Amino acid sequence: MNQLTGEYNNTIDDKGRLSFPTKLRTAVPGNVLMVTKGSDHCLWLFTADEWESFESKMMNNASPLKAKSMQVVRHFIAPAQPVEFDKNGRLSIPQSLREYANLTKDCTVLGVAKFIELWDAATYKEYLDASEESFREAAEEFNDINF
């Protein structure tokens, strides 16, 4: 499988169709991605195989008798929907998910290796600005990575 990496600035039209980066689209096997709510008010998009793995791991660790586990399942699994590329390479993002991520026009698309994040461009910039100070601390937690 090709790695889903890169940062792209694209637009979403009034009908919720996202112009999807060609480099990422050609790395997706098949013509469908699963889209769901992510963290920090972005959307996560998965290939079929990666979604199956993510969903399976999540459900294997969830219990319907534990409120916190159901809260996580309801956030990530319940709103998930398949979206298909049209002949122009666009994805139609469901209205409820566009509202969650505040997607109106300018978007940032991030390839994060195993999945893709879709952000409102202004929200992503705010996130980067707000997390700049904590980035170094977070990076230091990756102490097992050696070059």
N, C-alpha and C positions, 0 to 999 in steps of 0.2 A: 504494500500500500504506500502511496505517496504521502509524504508528510504534509499536513495542513498547516502551513506557516506563512507569515507575512502580515503586514498592516496595510489596509486599504481604506481610502475614503470614497464612499459611494453615496448614492441617493436612493430614496424610496419615494415612489410617486403617491398621488392621492388615493389610488386604489390599493395601496399596500404592497406594490411590486418592487422588490429590491433588485437593482442592477448588481449582479453578483460577479465578483472578480473572476476573470477567466482562469488565472493560475489555480485558484482554489477549486473552481468548477471542474476543471480537467483532472484534479486529484481525487474527486469523489467518484467511487465506483457506483454505477447505476445513475439514476436520474432523480433520486429522492433523498432528502435529509429529514431527520426528525428535529423539530424545533420545540423548545420548552423554555420556561423561565429559568434564568441563571441566578447567580448571586449579584449583588450590587446593582440591581435594576438593568441588567443586560439580558440578552437571550443567548441560549446555547443551542448550537446546531451540531448534530451527530450524524455520521454515516450509519447505515443500518447495523453493521457489525459492532461499531463502538457503542451505539445505543443499546443493543442487546446486552453487551457486557456491563455497561453502566447500570441499566435497569435491573439486571440480574443481581449484581452486587448490592444494590440499594435494597431490593426486596428481600434478599437473603439475610440482611441485617436489620430489617424492620419487623416490628410487631404491632399488630392492630390493637394490642392492649396497652401500648406505651404511647402516651400523648405526644411526646417529643418526636418519636420516630414517625408517627402519623403526620405530624406537622411538616416534616421534611419530605415525606412521600407526597403529600398533597401539594407541596410547592413545586417539586421537580417532575414527578411522574404524571400526576393527574392532568396538567394542562398540555402535555406533549401531543404534538400532531405532526403527521407527515406532510411535507411540502415538496412539490415537484417543480423542477426547472421547466419553464415554458420554452418555446422555440427560439426566443431571444435571449435565453440564459438568465431569466429573472425568476425569483422566487416570490410567491404571494404569501406574505406573512399574515397570519390570522389577526383580526382586529383586537381581540382580547390580549394577545401577546404584544402587539404594537403599543397598546395603551400601557401595559405594564412597564415596557422599556422606554416609553415616551418617544417612540419613533415617528417623526413627522416629515423630515426631509433629509438633512445631512446625517449620514451614518458612518461609523467606523467599524470595519470588519477586521477581526483579528483571528489569524490561524494560530491555534494553541496546540499544535501537533496532533492530538487525538480528537479534538473538537474545534468548533469555531465559535467565537463570541461576536455578537452583534450589539452595538451600542449606539445610542443617540450620540452624535459627535460632541455636542456641548457637555453632556453628562460624562462622557469619557474624559474630556479635558479636565472637568472639575474633579473627577476621581483621581487622575494623575497628579493634579496640583495638591489635593488634600492628602495624598498618600506619599508624597515625596520624602518627607521626614522619616516615615516609618519604613521606607523601602530598604535602606541599608540594614536595618535591624532584621527585616524579613529575609534579606539575602544571606545574612550571616547564619541563619538557621539551616541553610543548605550546606552545612559543613562537611558533608560526605562527598561533595563534588570536588574532584582534583583535576588539575590540568597538567 
